[in-house]
Amino acid sequence: MKRIPLLLSSVALLTLIATPAQAAALRPVLVQPYADLTEGVTVAPDGTIYVGLLTKGEIRKYDNTGTDSLLATLPIGEGKLNGLATDRRGNVYAALNSGQAATNGIWRITSYGEAKLYAALPIGFANGLAFGPDGALYVTDTTNSVVYRVDDGKAAVWAKSPLLVGSDGTGANGIAWRSGAFYVAVSDEAQIVRIPYGKGGKAGVPTVYVKDAKLAGADGVAFDVRGQLYVPSYTGNTLSIVRTGGGVEVLADKLDSPASLAFDGKALYFVNIGGNGAPSLMKTKVKLAGQPLLRG
């Protein structure tokens, strides 16, 4: 997610109003509204959905009965709660940008709500999370324009490249794994960067996988089983798909700063940050199931 103010600027609002509506192939429905801006979302192996509230530091639990409840509240400080991920045991991992050395980094929360700092990170803007084939957690940092490898409570820079830098300060954002590589959304550059997972687990040479104006403001990313990549845009208020041939198609528009997303079979969940006043968890049905995730 870009570090945007709680309300979109008047310029952004005018741009939104002036943009012609695009044909929408999907019609997302509201699952749960929230009173605070929403950012991260993840689906646990048992189907439980977890949502992060950006400025409150709350992680909300939405179960299969349709009940929304509080799982844990992290020490938000003056910062923000960003991306979420779940491991095979149902633990939730959260990127907390508290701005304070004692609490800034990746937190691990059990399914019972016990929260503990798992790995400290340098002050920056930890954002997207994805597990790799080695069981480690890979974390993007949007302002430092790097990807960290986090394992056994320790973090180290795994990948750094000019391709991950955002021209306006918002670089590496969402991250997803597929077929021997990580794919990273670079918000300001409207592009997805592919980083091969090389010999010994080292990062290979990053390359631009796709670049398209419709991907400006790209946030979270998620693959379906065919290798099509779903990408929300928090600036364009759209949900797009990158076809396997590289073409980009807008599937849904008129959203409210959509950010992270996660599959549960053929159900695709995403959160609207809510810059226009409607933070929420949304759901839409797609033709193909999501690619099964690697889980630590």
C-alpha positions as CSV (number, residue, x, y, z in Angstrom):
1,M,0.0,0.0,0.0
2,K,1.2,3.5,-0.7
3,R,1.6,5.8,2.3
4,I,-1.5,7.9,1.4
5,P,-3.3,10.2,3.8
6,L,-6.6,9.0,5.3
7,L,-8.6,10.8,2.6
8,L,-7.7,11.0,-1.0
9,S,-6.5,14.4,-2.2
10,S,-8.9,16.7,-4.1
11,V,-6.8,16.2,-7.2
12,A,-7.1,12.4,-6.9
13,L,-10.9,12.7,-6.4
14,L,-11.2,14.9,-9.5
15,T,-9.2,12.4,-11.5
16,L,-11.4,9.6,-10.3
17,I,-14.6,11.4,-11.2
18,A,-13.3,12.4,-14.6
19,T,-12.2,8.9,-15.6
20,P,-14.7,7.1,-17.8
21,A,-16.1,3.9,-16.3
22,Q,-14.5,0.8,-17.7
23,A,-16.4,-2.3,-18.5
24,A,-16.5,-4.5,-15.4
25,A,-16.4,-8.3,-15.9
26,L,-16.7,-8.9,-12.1
27,R,-19.1,-7.6,-9.6
28,P,-17.6,-7.8,-6.1
29,V,-19.9,-7.9,-3.2
30,L,-19.5,-6.5,0.3
31,V,-18.5,-9.1,3.0
32,Q,-17.8,-6.9,6.0
33,P,-17.5,-3.1,6.4
34,Y,-15.0,-1.6,8.8
35,A,-14.7,1.6,10.7
36,D,-10.9,1.9,10.1
37,L,-8.9,1.8,6.9
38,T,-8.2,-1.8,5.9
39,E,-5.0,-3.1,4.3
40,G,-3.9,-6.7,4.7
41,V,-5.9,-9.8,4.1
42,T,-5.1,-13.5,4.2
43,V,-7.0,-16.8,4.2
44,A,-5.8,-19.5,6.6
45,P,-5.8,-23.2,5.6
46,D,-9.1,-23.7,7.5
47,G,-10.8,-20.9,5.5
48,T,-10.7,-18.3,8.3
49,I,-10.1,-14.8,6.9
50,Y,-7.9,-12.3,8.7
51,V,-8.1,-8.6,7.9
52,G,-5.7,-5.9,9.2
53,L,-6.9,-2.4,10.2
54,L,-4.3,0.0,9.1
55,T,-4.2,2.7,11.8
56,K,-5.6,0.8,14.7
57,G,-3.2,-2.1,14.5
58,E,-6.1,-4.6,14.9
59,I,-6.2,-8.0,13.2
60,R,-9.8,-9.0,12.7
61,K,-11.0,-12.6,12.3
62,Y,-13.8,-13.4,9.9
63,D,-14.9,-17.1,10.2
64,N,-17.1,-19.4,8.2
65,T,-20.2,-18.5,10.3
66,G,-19.9,-14.9,9.1
67,T,-18.7,-13.6,12.5
68,D,-16.2,-10.8,12.7
69,S,-14.2,-10.6,15.9
70,L,-10.9,-9.2,17.2
71,L,-7.9,-11.6,17.1
72,A,-5.2,-9.2,18.4
73,T,-4.2,-5.6,18.6
74,L,-0.5,-4.8,17.8
75,P,1.4,-1.8,19.2
76,I,0.8,0.5,16.2
77,G,2.8,3.4,17.6
78,E,2.8,6.2,15.0
79,G,2.8,3.7,12.1
80,K,0.7,1.4,10.1
81,L,-0.3,-2.3,10.0
82,N,0.2,-3.7,6.5
83,G,0.5,-7.1,4.8
84,L,-0.6,-10.4,6.3
85,A,0.1,-14.1,5.7
86,T,-0.7,-17.4,7.3
87,D,1.4,-20.5,7.7
88,R,0.1,-24.1,7.6
89,R,-0.5,-24.1,11.4
90,G,-2.8,-21.1,11.1
91,N,-0.5,-18.6,12.6
92,V,-0.8,-15.1,11.2
93,Y,2.2,-13.0,10.2
94,A,1.8,-9.2,10.1
95,A,4.0,-6.4,8.8
96,L,3.9,-3.7,11.5
97,N,5.5,-0.3,10.7
98,S,5.4,1.2,14.2
99,G,8.4,3.4,13.6
100,Q,9.9,2.2,16.9
101,A,12.8,-0.2,17.0
102,A,11.4,-2.4,19.8
103,T,8.2,-3.2,17.8
104,N,8.9,-2.5,14.2
105,G,8.9,-5.6,12.0
106,I,7.1,-8.9,11.5
107,W,4.8,-10.1,14.2
108,R,3.4,-13.7,14.6
109,I,0.0,-14.2,16.1
110,T,-1.4,-17.6,17.0
111,S,-5.0,-18.5,16.1
112,Y,-5.8,-17.9,19.7
113,G,-4.6,-14.3,19.6
114,E,-1.2,-14.5,21.3
115,A,1.0,-11.9,19.6
116,K,4.8,-11.7,19.6
117,L,7.5,-9.8,17.5
118,Y,8.9,-12.5,15.3
119,A,11.6,-10.5,13.5
120,A,12.7,-6.9,13.8
121,L,13.1,-5.0,10.5
122,P,14.9,-1.7,9.8
123,I,12.6,1.3,9.9
124,G,11.0,1.6,6.4
125,F,7.6,0.4,5.1
126,A,7.3,-3.4,5.3
127,N,4.4,-4.3,3.1
128,G,3.8,-7.5,1.2
129,L,4.4,-11.0,2.6
130,A,4.8,-14.4,0.9
131,F,6.3,-17.7,1.9
132,G,9.0,-19.2,-0.3
133,P,10.0,-22.8,-1.1
134,D,12.5,-22.9,1.7
135,G,9.8,-22.1,4.3
136,A,11.1,-18.6,4.9
137,L,8.9,-15.5,4.7
138,Y,9.7,-13.0,2.0
139,V,8.8,-9.4,2.8
140,T,8.8,-6.3,0.5
141,D,9.8,-2.9,1.9
142,T,8.2,-0.2,-0.2
143,T,10.4,2.7,0.8
144,N,13.7,0.9,1.0
145,S,12.9,-0.9,-2.2
146,V,14.1,-4.3,-1.1
147,V,12.8,-7.8,-0.4
148,Y,13.8,-9.3,2.9
149,R,14.1,-13.0,3.7
150,V,12.8,-13.6,7.2
151,D,13.6,-17.0,8.9
152,D,13.8,-18.1,12.5
153,G,13.3,-14.6,13.8
154,K,16.1,-13.0,11.6
155,A,15.8,-10.8,8.6
156,A,18.3,-10.1,5.8
157,V,18.1,-8.4,2.4
158,W,17.4,-11.0,-0.2
159,A,16.9,-8.8,-3.3
160,K,17.7,-5.2,-4.1
161,S,17.3,-3.6,-7.6
162,P,16.6,-0.3,-9.3
163,L,13.5,-2.1,-10.8
164,L,12.0,-2.2,-7.3
165,V,12.4,1.6,-6.7
166,G,9.3,3.8,-7.0
167,S,9.9,7.2,-8.7
168,D,7.5,8.8,-6.3
169,G,8.7,6.8,-3.2
170,T,6.3,3.8,-3.5
171,G,8.3,0.9,-4.8
172,A,8.1,-2.8,-4.0
173,N,4.7,-3.7,-2.8
174,G,2.7,-6.9,-3.2
175,I,4.6,-10.2,-3.6
176,A,3.6,-13.7,-4.9
177,W,5.4,-16.9,-5.7
178,R,5.0,-19.0,-8.8
179,S,7.2,-21.5,-10.6
180,G,10.6,-20.7,-9.4
181,A,10.3,-17.0,-8.9
182,F,8.8,-14.2,-6.8
183,Y,6.7,-11.6,-8.6
184,V,6.7,-8.1,-7.0
185,A,4.3,-5.2,-7.8
186,V,6.1,-1.8,-8.1
187,S,3.4,0.7,-7.5
188,D,4.8,3.9,-8.9
189,E,6.1,2.2,-12.0
190,A,2.9,0.3,-13.0
191,Q,4.9,-2.8,-13.3
192,I,5.4,-6.3,-12.0
193,V,9.0,-7.5,-11.5
194,R,10.0,-11.1,-11.7
195,I,12.9,-12.2,-9.4
196,P,14.1,-15.8,-10.0
197,Y,14.8,-18.0,-7.0
198,G,18.3,-19.1,-7.8
199,K,20.8,-21.8,-6.8
200,G,21.2,-22.0,-3.0
201,G,18.1,-19.8,-2.6
202,K,19.9,-16.6,-3.8
203,A,18.0,-14.0,-5.8
204,G,18.5,-14.0,-9.5
205,V,18.5,-11.0,-11.8
206,P,15.2,-9.1,-11.6
207,T,13.4,-8.4,-14.9
208,V,10.2,-6.6,-15.8
209,Y,7.5,-9.2,-16.2
210,V,4.8,-6.7,-17.4
211,K,4.5,-3.0,-17.5
212,D,1.1,-1.3,-18.2
213,A,-0.5,1.9,-17.3
214,K,-3.5,0.0,-15.9
215,L,-1.2,-1.3,-13.2
216,A,-0.3,2.1,-11.8
217,G,-0.9,1.9,-8.0
218,A,-0.5,-1.9,-8.1
219,D,-0.7,-3.3,-4.6
220,G,-1.2,-6.9,-3.6
221,V,-0.8,-9.7,-6.2
222,A,-2.2,-13.3,-6.4
223,F,-2.0,-16.0,-9.0
224,D,-4.7,-18.4,-10.2
225,V,-3.9,-22.0,-11.1
226,R,-3.3,-21.1,-14.7
227,G,-0.7,-18.4,-13.9
228,Q,-2.9,-15.4,-14.4
229,L,-2.1,-12.6,-12.0
230,Y,-4.7,-10.6,-10.2
231,V,-3.7,-7.0,-9.3
232,P,-5.7,-4.3,-7.5
233,S,-4.8,-0.6,-8.0
234,Y,-5.4,1.7,-5.1
235,T,-5.0,4.8,-7.3
236,G,-7.1,3.5,-10.2
237,N,-9.8,1.9,-7.9
238,T,-9.7,-1.2,-10.1
239,L,-9.0,-4.9,-10.0
240,S,-7.1,-6.1,-13.1
241,I,-5.8,-9.4,-14.4
242,V,-2.5,-10.0,-16.2
243,R,-3.1,-12.8,-18.7
244,T,-0.4,-15.4,-19.3
245,G,0.5,-13.7,-22.6
246,G,1.1,-10.4,-20.8
247,G,-2.1,-8.6,-21.6
248,V,-3.8,-6.6,-18.9
249,E,-7.5,-6.4,-18.5
250,V,-9.6,-4.5,-16.0
251,L,-12.1,-6.8,-14.3
252,A,-13.7,-4.5,-11.8
253,D,-13.8,-0.7,-11.3
254,K,-15.3,2.0,-9.1
255,L,-13.7,0.3,-6.0
256,D,-12.4,2.3,-3.0
257,S,-8.6,2.1,-3.1
258,P,-8.3,-1.8,-3.2
259,A,-5.1,-3.2,-1.7
260,S,-4.3,-6.8,-0.6
261,L,-6.1,-9.8,-1.9
262,A,-6.3,-13.6,-1.2
263,F,-7.9,-16.6,-2.8
264,D,-10.1,-19.3,-1.2
265,G,-10.7,-21.6,-4.1
266,K,-12.6,-19.7,-6.7
267,A,-13.5,-17.0,-4.2
268,L,-11.2,-14.0,-4.4
269,Y,-11.2,-11.7,-1.3
270,F,-9.7,-8.2,-1.2
271,V,-9.8,-5.2,1.0
272,N,-10.7,-1.7,0.1
273,I,-8.5,0.7,2.0
274,G,-11.4,3.1,2.1
275,G,-9.9,6.4,1.0
276,N,-13.3,7.5,-0.1
277,G,-14.9,6.4,3.1
278,A,-15.9,2.8,2.6
279,P,-13.1,0.5,4.1
280,S,-14.3,-3.1,3.7
281,L,-13.6,-6.7,3.0
282,M,-15.0,-7.6,-0.5
283,K,-15.5,-10.9,-2.3
284,T,-15.9,-11.9,-5.9
285,K,-16.1,-15.2,-7.8
286,V,-13.6,-16.0,-10.5
287,K,-13.5,-18.7,-13.1
288,L,-10.3,-20.4,-11.9
289,A,-9.2,-21.3,-8.4
290,G,-6.2,-19.5,-6.8
291,Q,-2.8,-21.1,-7.0
292,P,-2.2,-23.1,-3.7
293,L,0.2,-21.0,-1.6
294,L,3.5,-22.1,-0.1
295,R,3.2,-22.0,3.7
296,G,5.9,-22.0,6.3
